[in-house]
Amino acid sequence: MSIKTTYIVIAVALVVAIAIVGIYLLYLSTAKPPIQPSTTTPTQQRRVVVYAYRDAITGIDPSVEDDTGIMILHLVYETILRYNPRTGGYDYVLAKEVKRVDDTTWRIVLKDDIKFHDGSPLTAYDVNFSIWRTKLLYENLGKGLGYIWECVEDISVIDEKTVEIKTSYPCDIRPTLAGAYGAFIYSRKVLELSGVKDPLSEELITWFNRGKELGSGPYRIVKYEPENEVVLEKFVDWWGWKEVNNPNAPDVVVIKIVEDPGEQERLLRTGGIDIASNIPRTSIKSLKDAGFEVKIVDTFHNFILMFNVRRCPTNITEVRKAIVYAIPWDSIVEQAVMGYGRKGSGLIPYGFPGYSSKWELHQDLDKAKQLLNSINIPCDLRLDMVITQGYEEEEAFAKLLKAELQKLGIQVDIKALPWEQVKSMGQNVWSNPEEAPHMIINDWWPTYLIPYDYFSLLECLEPEEGIVNLWNWAGYCNKEFDDLLSKAYEESLRDVTASLPLYEEVQRIVYEDMPAVNLWDMQHIYVYSPQKLRFREEAFNQLYTYVVFFQYVEVLK
């Protein structure tokens, strides 16, 4: 679902954009005719895996997508590096070397044997094209998550396999090279294939979102119906097969969009799907008894309750704090997600840089009553709450909170909506705050391994000039918070560890103002038949939420 980061519109001189577009086209003119490889395996040997996911795919432009398309993108495209949760470092993917030359220069040497899906080789020109398109789409048009390339000042193509990135100040570019979004490398020939001249045009975005692609990943798109089904086919010339050494990897991956948890369970039991990602948690025991295996995956995915600070009564700090103290924190994980998660402590999830247990909360109804009695509330204590349809954990929490708030004389009306409507309701806080809900749950996962990602949900930007943060569903504006977050962000680009004390101060402000609170950090549940499938450890990665790296899945029969 969410992804997610702020839509910040930063102006860049038009002359620079035009010059760089010209460079794109110059690079494009050097392209060689594509080689057509064999990309299919004999029909009798095809191993098919059907995977059920619970949300429609919101897009697959590798430079623009910031939401559920992540699960497709990481199979079709690749990044320079990939985060390794086992070591806490980064593994090489497209690169064979990433070296810091000096404080503001990074040299990237690409692997020699990488091909795109049309058979043409990966070159430094493609890296240059991909990064600039992502960066400029964000800076010029506010599209995508190209802010992760913010510190990049210039890119020099040294030779066919070597690129140097110049940063405007000392900047560790490795988190960006391994980003969950906005870090994908693809062929500059997409201009030729699409017939589009302007890399920043809406026409190219539309071309991608019709299911077209030219990546280098282990799978190719052969069918794209984002609200129903996506079919991926094994790219047999993928450079990584010899390293993965998995002859039993799926030849075909079918991703079915099945929003209802009960329907996922039915399909799993009847053989209509092989992997369920969203079944009723109450069914887990019976599924185990029936011989299914349950894979539990730790994630950086959390569920954040956001308060509308521009509508009475949640525009009153004491009311927000009273609501938070009414939450039964010590049983929330057991009751809402049946134990498959961890109680939230601050906006940053467990295991992510900047996490601290010091922000843990506990229920205190007496304190909640004291807070409510200490103020005059000029409106009814009746709250609207919006949750996402089909998310049983949100429904369970909403009912739980409603029962506790009734003890304080606060009534809650709960409305479950499809995800796209939830986003629209959240964004209403800027245009029509009285129509936006008092409370809304936003589930969040990171763009890259920088703490700013989570606090960006509350960044105000410049609404008086029409520049709003469309993920700030609280409508929260605090100059001290924004200034400190900006300072912490700049420091974290230089050195994440050195920036952590600043992020702790940012969290302190959130704790005092309480515009939002992290309810829990999620564990993802995958249910499958162990007679058919085996997951290697590398199939899941905390940073790349909801992605199943199918090259590490073994089809046993």
C-alpha positions as CSV (number, residue, x, y, z in Angstrom):
1,M,0.0,0.0,0.0
2,S,1.5,3.2,1.1
3,I,4.5,4.2,0.1
4,K,5.7,6.1,0.2
5,T,7.3,9.6,0.8
6,T,6.3,13.2,0.4
7,Y,5.5,14.9,-2.8
8,I,7.8,17.9,-2.6
9,V,7.9,20.2,-5.5
10,I,11.3,21.8,-5.9
11,A,11.9,24.1,-8.8
12,V,14.9,23.6,-11.1
13,A,15.9,26.0,-13.9
14,L,14.2,25.1,-17.2
15,V,17.5,25.7,-19.0
16,V,19.2,22.9,-17.0
17,A,16.4,20.5,-17.7
18,I,16.4,21.2,-21.4
19,A,20.2,20.8,-21.5
20,I,20.0,17.4,-19.8
21,V,17.2,16.2,-22.0
22,G,19.5,17.0,-24.9
23,I,22.1,14.9,-23.3
24,Y,19.6,12.0,-23.0
25,L,19.0,12.2,-26.7
26,L,22.7,12.3,-27.5
27,Y,23.2,9.2,-25.5
28,L,20.3,7.5,-27.1
29,S,21.8,8.1,-30.5
30,T,24.7,5.9,-29.6
31,A,22.5,2.9,-29.1
32,K,23.2,-0.3,-31.0
33,P,20.5,-2.5,-32.6
34,P,19.0,-4.8,-30.0
35,I,19.8,-8.5,-29.8
36,Q,16.8,-10.8,-29.5
37,P,17.5,-13.5,-26.9
38,S,15.6,-16.6,-26.2
39,T,13.5,-15.8,-23.1
40,T,11.2,-18.8,-22.8
41,T,11.7,-22.3,-21.5
42,P,10.0,-25.4,-23.0
43,T,6.4,-25.7,-22.0
44,Q,6.7,-29.0,-20.3
45,Q,9.3,-27.6,-17.9
46,R,7.5,-24.5,-16.9
47,R,7.2,-24.0,-13.2
48,V,4.3,-21.7,-12.4
49,V,3.7,-20.0,-9.0
50,V,0.5,-18.1,-8.3
51,Y,0.8,-15.4,-5.6
52,A,-2.1,-13.5,-4.1
53,Y,-1.6,-9.9,-3.1
54,R,-4.2,-7.7,-1.5
55,D,-4.0,-4.3,-3.3
56,A,-4.2,-3.2,-6.9
57,I,-0.9,-2.2,-8.4
58,T,-0.7,1.6,-8.5
59,G,1.9,1.9,-11.3
60,I,5.2,0.5,-12.7
61,D,7.1,3.5,-14.1
62,P,10.5,2.8,-12.4
63,S,11.2,6.5,-11.9
64,V,7.7,7.5,-10.7
65,E,6.0,4.7,-8.8
66,D,5.9,5.1,-5.0
67,D,3.4,2.6,-3.8
68,T,2.3,-1.0,-4.4
69,G,4.2,-1.3,-7.7
70,I,7.3,-2.1,-5.6
71,M,6.5,-5.8,-5.8
72,I,6.7,-5.8,-9.6
73,L,9.5,-3.4,-10.0
74,H,12.1,-5.3,-8.0
75,L,11.6,-8.4,-10.2
76,V,11.7,-6.5,-13.5
77,Y,14.4,-3.9,-12.8
78,E,17.5,-3.8,-10.6
79,T,19.4,-1.3,-8.5
80,I,23.2,-0.7,-8.3
81,L,23.3,-2.1,-4.7
82,R,20.8,-3.9,-2.4
83,Y,20.5,-3.6,1.3
84,N,21.5,-6.8,3.2
85,P,19.6,-7.1,6.5
86,R,21.8,-9.9,7.7
87,T,25.0,-7.8,7.6
88,G,23.5,-4.3,7.8
89,G,25.5,-3.4,4.7
90,Y,25.0,-3.4,1.0
91,D,25.5,-6.1,-1.6
92,Y,26.5,-5.5,-5.2
93,V,23.8,-6.0,-7.8
94,L,24.5,-4.2,-11.1
95,A,27.8,-2.9,-9.9
96,K,31.0,-4.9,-9.3
97,E,32.6,-1.9,-7.5
98,V,31.3,1.2,-5.7
99,K,34.1,3.3,-4.5
100,R,34.4,6.7,-2.8
101,V,37.1,8.5,-4.7
102,D,37.0,11.6,-2.5
103,D,34.5,13.5,-0.2
104,T,32.3,14.4,-3.2
105,T,33.0,11.7,-5.8
106,W,31.8,8.1,-6.1
107,R,32.9,5.8,-8.9
108,I,30.6,3.0,-10.0
109,V,32.0,0.1,-12.2
110,L,29.3,-2.0,-13.7
111,K,29.4,-5.8,-14.1
112,D,30.3,-6.9,-17.6
113,D,27.7,-9.5,-18.4
114,I,24.4,-7.7,-17.7
115,K,21.7,-7.6,-20.5
116,F,18.4,-5.8,-20.7
117,H,15.4,-7.8,-21.7
118,D,15.9,-7.0,-25.4
119,G,19.4,-8.5,-25.2
120,S,21.3,-5.2,-25.3
121,P,24.1,-4.7,-22.7
122,L,23.8,-2.4,-19.7
123,T,26.1,0.6,-20.1
124,A,27.1,3.7,-18.0
125,Y,24.9,5.7,-20.4
126,D,21.8,3.8,-19.2
127,V,22.8,4.5,-15.5
128,N,23.2,8.2,-16.4
129,F,19.8,8.3,-18.2
130,S,17.9,6.5,-15.4
131,I,19.3,8.6,-12.6
132,W,18.7,12.0,-14.3
133,R,15.2,11.1,-15.4
134,T,14.2,10.1,-11.9
135,K,15.9,13.1,-10.3
136,L,14.3,15.6,-12.8
137,L,10.8,14.1,-12.8
138,Y,10.8,14.9,-9.0
139,E,12.5,18.2,-9.1
140,N,10.7,19.7,-12.1
141,L,7.3,18.0,-11.9
142,G,7.0,16.7,-8.3
143,K,6.6,13.1,-9.6
144,G,8.2,10.0,-8.0
145,L,10.8,9.8,-5.2
146,G,13.8,11.3,-7.0
147,Y,14.6,13.3,-3.9
148,I,16.8,10.4,-2.9
149,W,19.2,11.8,-5.6
150,E,19.2,15.3,-4.1
151,C,22.9,15.5,-3.3
152,V,23.8,14.5,-6.9
153,E,25.3,17.5,-8.7
154,D,26.8,15.9,-11.8
155,I,27.3,12.5,-13.5
156,S,30.2,11.7,-15.8
157,V,30.3,8.7,-18.1
158,I,34.0,7.6,-18.0
159,D,33.6,4.6,-20.3
160,E,30.9,2.1,-21.3
161,K,31.1,0.4,-17.8
162,T,32.2,3.2,-15.5
163,V,30.3,6.2,-14.2
164,E,31.3,8.9,-11.6
165,I,28.8,10.7,-9.5
166,K,29.7,14.1,-8.2
167,T,27.8,15.3,-5.1
168,S,27.3,18.9,-4.1
169,Y,28.6,18.1,-0.6
170,P,30.0,15.0,1.2
171,C,27.2,12.5,0.8
172,D,27.0,8.7,1.3
173,I,25.3,7.7,-1.8
174,R,25.0,4.0,-1.0
175,P,21.6,4.2,0.7
176,T,20.3,5.8,-2.5
177,L,21.9,3.2,-4.8
178,A,20.0,0.6,-2.8
179,G,16.7,2.4,-2.6
180,A,13.4,0.6,-2.5
181,Y,12.0,3.2,-4.9
182,G,13.6,5.7,-7.3
183,A,16.9,3.7,-7.7
184,F,16.0,1.5,-10.6
185,I,18.3,1.4,-13.7
186,Y,16.7,0.7,-17.1
187,S,17.6,1.1,-20.7
188,R,17.7,4.5,-22.4
189,K,16.1,2.7,-25.4
190,V,12.7,3.2,-23.7
191,L,12.5,6.4,-25.7
192,E,13.0,4.6,-29.0
193,L,10.5,1.8,-28.1
194,S,7.9,4.2,-26.8
195,G,8.3,6.8,-29.6
196,V,8.6,9.5,-27.0
197,K,11.2,12.2,-27.4
198,D,10.9,13.9,-24.0
199,P,12.0,11.6,-21.1
200,L,10.0,13.7,-18.6
201,S,6.7,13.5,-20.6
202,E,3.5,12.1,-19.4
203,E,3.5,9.9,-22.5
204,L,6.5,7.9,-21.3
205,I,4.9,7.4,-17.9
206,T,1.8,6.1,-19.6
207,W,3.9,3.8,-21.8
208,F,5.4,2.2,-18.7
209,N,2.1,2.0,-16.9
210,R,0.6,0.0,-19.9
211,G,3.0,-2.8,-18.8
212,K,5.9,-1.9,-21.1
213,E,9.4,-2.2,-19.7
214,L,13.1,-2.6,-20.5
215,G,14.8,-3.7,-17.3
216,S,17.5,-6.2,-16.5
217,G,15.8,-8.2,-13.7
218,P,15.1,-11.9,-13.5
219,Y,11.6,-11.6,-14.8
220,R,9.8,-9.8,-17.7
221,I,6.2,-8.6,-17.8
222,V,4.0,-10.5,-20.2
223,K,0.6,-9.5,-18.9
224,Y,-0.3,-6.4,-16.9
225,E,-3.8,-5.9,-15.6
226,P,-3.0,-3.9,-12.4
227,E,-6.4,-4.4,-10.7
228,N,-6.7,-8.1,-11.5
229,E,-3.5,-10.0,-12.5
230,V,0.1,-9.5,-13.5
231,V,2.1,-12.3,-15.2
232,L,5.9,-12.4,-15.2
233,E,8.0,-14.7,-17.2
234,K,11.6,-15.8,-16.4
235,F,14.3,-14.0,-18.3
236,V,16.7,-16.9,-19.0
237,D,19.5,-14.6,-20.0
238,W,19.5,-12.8,-16.6
239,W,23.1,-12.4,-15.4
240,G,22.3,-13.6,-11.9
241,W,21.1,-17.1,-12.5
242,K,24.6,-18.5,-12.3
243,E,25.1,-16.8,-8.9
244,V,21.7,-17.7,-7.5
245,N,22.2,-21.3,-8.7
246,N,18.5,-22.1,-8.4
247,P,17.4,-24.3,-11.3
248,N,14.0,-24.7,-9.7
249,A,13.1,-21.0,-9.7
250,P,9.6,-20.2,-11.1
251,D,9.4,-19.9,-14.9
252,V,6.2,-18.0,-14.6
253,V,5.0,-15.9,-11.7
254,V,1.3,-15.0,-11.6
255,I,0.3,-12.2,-9.2
256,K,-3.4,-12.2,-8.5
257,I,-5.1,-9.2,-6.9
258,V,-7.3,-10.7,-4.2
259,E,-8.4,-8.0,-1.7
260,D,-10.6,-10.2,0.5
261,P,-8.7,-12.3,3.1
262,G,-11.3,-15.0,3.2
263,E,-11.1,-15.4,-0.6
264,Q,-7.4,-15.7,-0.4
265,E,-7.8,-18.5,2.2
266,R,-10.4,-20.3,0.0
267,L,-8.2,-20.1,-3.1
268,L,-5.2,-21.4,-1.1
269,R,-7.2,-24.4,0.2
270,T,-8.6,-25.2,-3.2
271,G,-5.3,-24.8,-5.1
272,G,-6.3,-21.6,-6.9
273,I,-3.2,-19.9,-5.5
274,D,0.2,-21.1,-4.2
275,I,1.0,-18.3,-1.9
276,A,-1.4,-16.2,0.2
277,S,-0.2,-12.9,1.7
278,N,-3.3,-11.8,3.5
279,I,-5.4,-14.5,5.1
280,P,-7.5,-14.2,8.3
281,R,-5.1,-14.6,11.2
282,T,-7.8,-16.6,13.0
283,S,-7.3,-19.2,10.2
284,I,-3.6,-19.7,10.7
285,K,-3.8,-22.6,13.1
286,S,-6.3,-24.6,11.0
287,L,-4.1,-23.9,7.9
288,K,-1.1,-25.3,9.7
289,D,-3.2,-28.3,10.8
290,A,-4.1,-28.8,7.1
291,G,-0.4,-29.1,6.2
292,F,0.3,-25.5,5.0
293,E,3.5,-23.7,6.1
294,V,3.5,-20.2,7.5
295,K,6.4,-17.9,6.8
296,I,6.7,-14.9,9.2
297,V,8.8,-12.0,7.9
298,D,10.0,-9.0,9.9
299,T,9.6,-5.7,8.1
300,F,10.0,-2.0,8.4
301,H,6.3,-1.6,7.7
302,N,4.4,0.2,10.4
303,F,0.8,1.4,10.9
304,I,0.5,5.0,11.9
305,L,-2.5,6.7,13.4
306,M,-2.7,10.3,12.2
307,F,-4.9,13.0,13.7
308,N,-6.5,15.8,11.8
309,V,-5.0,18.8,13.6
310,R,-7.1,21.2,11.5
311,R,-10.5,20.1,12.7
312,C,-12.1,20.2,16.2
313,P,-11.7,18.4,18.5
314,T,-8.5,16.7,17.3
315,N,-7.0,20.1,16.7
316,I,-6.5,20.2,20.5
317,T,-3.3,18.6,21.7
318,E,-4.8,17.4,25.0
319,V,-7.6,15.6,23.1
320,R,-5.0,13.8,20.9
321,K,-3.0,12.8,23.9
322,A,-6.1,11.6,25.7
323,I,-6.9,9.4,22.7
324,V,-3.4,8.0,22.7
325,Y,-3.5,7.2,26.4
326,A,-6.8,5.4,25.9
327,I,-5.1,2.8,23.5
328,P,-4.5,-0.5,25.3
329,W,-0.8,-0.5,24.3
330,D,0.3,-3.6,26.1
331,S,-2.3,-5.8,24.3
332,I,-2.6,-4.0,21.0
333,V,-0.3,-6.4,19.0
334,E,-2.1,-9.4,20.4
335,Q,-5.6,-8.1,19.8
336,A,-5.1,-6.3,16.5
337,V,-2.6,-8.5,14.7
338,M,-2.8,-11.6,16.8
339,G,0.9,-11.3,17.9
340,Y,2.3,-10.9,14.4
341,G,4.1,-7.6,15.0
342,R,5.7,-5.4,17.6
343,K,4.3,-2.5,19.6
344,G,5.3,0.9,18.2
345,S,7.8,3.1,19.9
346,G,8.1,6.4,18.1
347,L,7.5,6.7,14.3
348,I,10.6,4.7,13.4
349,P,10.1,0.9,13.4
350,Y,12.2,-1.6,15.2
351,G,15.5,-2.4,13.6
352,F,15.6,0.8,11.5
353,P,18.3,3.4,12.1
354,G,17.1,5.8,14.9
355,Y,14.7,3.3,16.6
356,S,14.5,3.7,20.4
357,S,12.3,1.9,22.9
358,K,12.2,5.0,25.1
359,W,9.1,6.2,23.2
360,E,6.9,3.2,24.2
361,L,3.5,4.1,25.6
362,H,1.1,2.5,28.1
363,Q,-2.6,2.8,28.6
364,D,-3.6,5.3,31.3
365,L,-7.4,6.0,31.3
366,D,-7.1,8.2,34.4
367,K,-4.5,10.4,32.7
368,A,-6.7,10.6,29.6
369,K,-9.7,11.8,31.7
370,Q,-7.5,14.4,33.4
371,L,-6.4,15.8,30.1
372,L,-10.0,16.0,28.8
373,N,-11.2,17.6,32.0
374,S,-8.4,20.2,32.0
375,I,-9.7,22.0,28.8
376,N,-12.8,23.4,27.3
377,I,-13.8,21.6,24.1
378,P,-15.9,23.8,21.8
379,C,-17.3,20.9,19.7
380,D,-18.9,17.5,20.1
381,L,-16.7,14.6,21.1
382,R,-17.7,12.5,18.1
383,L,-14.9,11.4,15.8
384,D,-14.8,10.2,12.3
385,M,-12.2,7.4,11.7
386,V,-11.2,6.1,8.2
387,I,-9.5,2.7,7.8
388,T,-8.6,0.6,4.7
389,Q,-11.1,-1.9,3.5
390,G,-9.9,-5.5,3.7
391,Y,-7.2,-4.7,6.3
392,E,-8.5,-6.8,9.2
393,E,-5.8,-5.5,11.5
394,E,-7.0,-1.9,11.0
395,E,-10.6,-3.0,11.5
396,A,-9.7,-4.9,14.8
397,F,-7.8,-1.9,16.1
398,A,-10.6,0.6,15.2
399,K,-13.2,-1.5,17.1
400,L,-10.8,-1.8,20.0
401,L,-10.1,2.0,20.1
402,K,-13.9,2.8,19.8
403,A,-14.6,0.7,22.9
404,E,-11.9,2.3,25.0
405,L,-12.9,5.9,23.9
406,Q,-16.5,5.2,24.9
407,K,-15.3,4.9,28.4
408,L,-14.2,8.6,28.1
409,G,-17.4,9.7,26.6
410,I,-16.0,9.9,23.1
411,Q,-18.0,8.4,20.2
412,V,-16.2,7.1,17.1
413,D,-17.8,6.5,13.7
414,I,-15.6,4.0,11.6
415,K,-15.6,4.0,7.8
416,A,-13.7,1.4,5.8
417,L,-12.8,2.5,2.2
418,P,-10.7,1.2,-0.6
419,W,-7.1,2.4,-0.5
420,E,-7.4,5.0,-3.2
421,Q,-10.3,6.6,-1.4
422,V,-8.4,6.5,1.9
423,K,-5.6,8.5,0.2
424,S,-8.1,11.0,-1.1
425,M,-9.7,11.4,2.3
426,G,-6.3,11.9,3.9
427,Q,-5.3,14.5,1.4
428,N,-8.6,16.4,2.0
429,V,-7.0,17.8,5.2
430,W,-5.4,20.5,3.1
431,S,-8.3,21.4,0.8
432,N,-11.2,20.8,3.1
433,P,-10.2,19.9,6.7
434,E,-13.8,19.7,7.9
435,E,-14.4,16.9,5.4
436,A,-11.2,15.0,6.3
437,P,-11.6,12.4,9.1
438,H,-10.4,13.2,12.6
439,M,-8.4,10.0,12.6
440,I,-6.9,7.9,9.8
441,I,-4.5,5.0,9.6
442,N,-1.7,5.2,7.1
443,D,0.5,2.1,6.8
444,W,4.0,3.1,5.8
445,W,7.2,1.5,4.6
446,P,10.5,3.2,3.7
447,T,12.0,4.5,0.4
448,Y,15.6,4.0,1.7
449,L,17.5,3.5,4.9
450,I,17.3,7.2,6.1
451,P,15.1,8.1,9.2
452,Y,13.8,11.1,7.4
453,D,11.5,8.8,5.5
454,Y,9.1,8.3,8.5
455,F,9.1,11.8,9.8
456,S,8.4,13.1,6.2
457,L,4.8,12.2,6.9
458,L,4.5,15.3,9.1
459,E,6.6,17.8,7.0
460,C,4.5,20.8,6.2
461,L,6.3,22.4,3.3
462,E,4.7,25.7,2.1
463,P,0.9,25.4,1.9
464,E,0.5,29.1,1.8
465,E,2.2,29.0,-1.6
466,G,0.2,26.0,-2.8
467,I,3.0,23.5,-2.0
468,V,1.6,20.8,0.2
469,N,2.8,17.4,1.4
470,L,0.1,15.1,0.2
471,W,1.2,12.4,2.7
472,N,0.8,14.7,5.7
473,W,-2.8,13.6,6.4
474,A,-2.6,15.3,9.8
475,G,-2.3,18.8,8.3
476,Y,0.4,19.4,10.8
477,C,2.6,22.5,10.5
478,N,5.4,23.2,13.0
479,K,8.3,25.4,11.9
480,E,10.6,24.1,14.7
481,F,9.9,20.5,13.5
482,D,10.4,21.3,9.9
483,D,13.7,23.1,10.5
484,L,15.1,20.4,12.7
485,L,14.0,17.7,10.3
486,S,15.7,19.5,7.5
487,K,18.9,19.7,9.5
488,A,18.7,16.0,10.5
489,Y,18.1,15.0,6.9
490,E,21.1,16.9,5.6
491,E,23.3,15.3,8.3
492,S,21.9,11.8,7.6
493,L,22.9,12.1,3.9
494,R,26.5,12.6,5.1
495,D,26.5,10.1,7.9
496,V,23.3,8.3,9.2
497,T,24.9,7.4,12.5
498,A,26.0,10.9,13.2
499,S,22.4,12.2,12.5
500,L,20.6,10.0,15.0
501,P,20.7,12.4,17.9
502,L,19.0,15.0,15.7
503,Y,16.3,12.6,14.8
504,E,15.7,11.9,18.4
505,E,15.0,15.6,18.9
506,V,12.6,15.4,16.0
507,Q,10.8,12.5,17.6
508,R,10.6,14.4,20.9
509,I,8.6,17.2,19.1
510,V,6.2,14.5,17.7
511,Y,5.8,13.0,21.1
512,E,5.0,16.4,22.7
513,D,2.6,17.5,19.9
514,M,1.2,14.1,19.1
515,P,0.0,14.7,15.5
516,A,0.6,11.0,14.8
517,V,1.6,7.8,16.6
518,N,3.0,4.5,15.5
519,L,0.6,1.7,16.5
520,W,2.7,-1.3,15.6
521,D,5.5,-2.6,13.4
522,M,4.1,-5.3,11.1
523,Q,5.2,-8.8,10.5
524,H,4.2,-10.2,7.1
525,I,2.6,-13.6,6.9
526,Y,2.9,-15.8,3.8
527,V,1.1,-19.1,3.8
528,Y,2.0,-21.8,1.2
529,S,2.3,-25.5,0.6
530,P,5.8,-26.8,1.7
531,Q,5.2,-29.7,-0.7
532,K,5.4,-27.3,-3.6
533,L,7.6,-24.4,-2.5
534,R,10.6,-23.6,-0.6
535,F,11.8,-20.1,0.3
536,R,15.4,-19.3,0.6
537,E,16.4,-16.7,3.2
538,E,17.1,-14.1,0.5
539,A,13.5,-14.2,-0.9
540,F,12.5,-11.6,1.6
541,N,14.2,-8.3,2.6
542,Q,13.0,-5.9,5.3
543,L,13.7,-2.8,3.2
544,Y,11.8,-4.0,0.2
545,T,8.3,-4.3,1.6
546,Y,6.0,-6.9,0.0
547,V,8.6,-7.9,-2.5
548,V,9.1,-11.6,-3.0
549,F,12.4,-12.1,-4.8
550,F,11.2,-15.1,-6.7
551,Q,14.7,-16.0,-8.0
552,Y,15.2,-17.3,-4.5
553,V,12.0,-19.4,-4.5
554,E,12.3,-23.1,-5.3
555,V,9.4,-24.9,-7.0
556,L,9.5,-28.5,-5.8
557,K,6.8,-29.9,-8.0
